[in-house]
Amino acid sequence: MSIVNLELYVEVQNVRAERYGHETLSLFRQSDRREIADFLASDLDPESLLCDGERSPRAVQAQQSFLIRCIHELGSLGFLDAPVPGDDDEEFDPEDPGDGDDPVCGA
């Protein structure tokens, strides 16, 4: 299985890390794979996806699909200890305002 989406995701995360003086991530280190999984889970949170209503439903769906592909690719490397969002009965609705909390959008 190709991991092109996951590699792109990690590359973007590393650009952000370097910008703020943090250590970069590697798909070859198990501890980094855990951190990548945590970042993916955070980015898939509806508050992050909706970005306070700034993203269109189409953009939200595209980002969600990309992130789910990244999770599947991470799983193909033999590392995935959490359920894959979108594999359950509950479907994400980008039109749902959620609980009213203000989301924190990624930079």
N, C-alpha and C positions, 0 to 999 in steps of 0.2 A: 504494500500500500504506500502510496506517495504521501509525504508529509509537508507538501509545499505550503499549505495554509498555516500549519503550525510553525514552520520556519519563518514565515512572514510575520506572524504574531510575535514570536520571540525577538525577531529583528527590531520591530517597533518598540517592544518593551525595553530592549537594550539601548536604543537611542534615547529613550526617556531616562533610563538609569544613568547613562553617561552624562546627560544634561544636568542631572542633579547630584552627580558625584557618587552614585551608588554602584555596587558591584553588578556586572552583567551576568546574564543567565546562559546556561549551556544545556542543551538537550542530552548531553553525555553524562551529566551529574544527576544522580538520583535525588539529591536534596533540592536541586534546581527544578527538577520535574515536579516535585511537590509544590514548590512556590509557583510554578507556571500553572498548575492545576488550581491553586488558590486564586491567582489572578483571573483565570478564565471564569471561575465561579463568581467572583466579584463582578466582572464585566457582564455576566449574564443576568445579574440581578435586575429586575424590572426598573428600579430607580435609575440604575446606570444606563440601561438601554434607552429609556425614554428621555433622559437628559432634560428633565423639567419641561417636557413638551416641546423642546426645541427641534427634535428630529421628526421627520415625517414618518407615518406608519410604514411606508415602503423602505425607508432607510433603517428603521428599527428591525424590520423583518430580514433585511439583507445582513445587518450586523449580527443578529441572532443566528442566522444560518451559518455565517462565517465562523462564529465562536463554537457552534455545535460541531462543525467539521473539524475544528482544531481539537476539540475534546476527543472526538473519535480517532483522530490521528495520534494523539497522545496515548490513548488506549491501545492503539496498534503497536506501540513501542513496549507494551507490557506493563504500563503503569496507568492504572485508573482505579481508584478505590471509592469513587462516589458515583451515584447514578447519573446518567447523562440526561440533562434537561431536554425536554421534548420527547422522551421515551415513555413518559407516563400518560395518564388519561387527561390530566389538566393541560389545557393549551394556553399559551401566552397570548394575551390580547393587548396589542400596543395602544388601543383606544381606551383601555381601563385606566382611570386615574390612580388606582391603588389606594393606599391608606392616607394620602394627603401629605405625607412628609416631603420635604424638599430634597430631591436627589442631588447627589454629588457627581458631577460629570468628570470623566477622565480628561486629562490634558492632551 
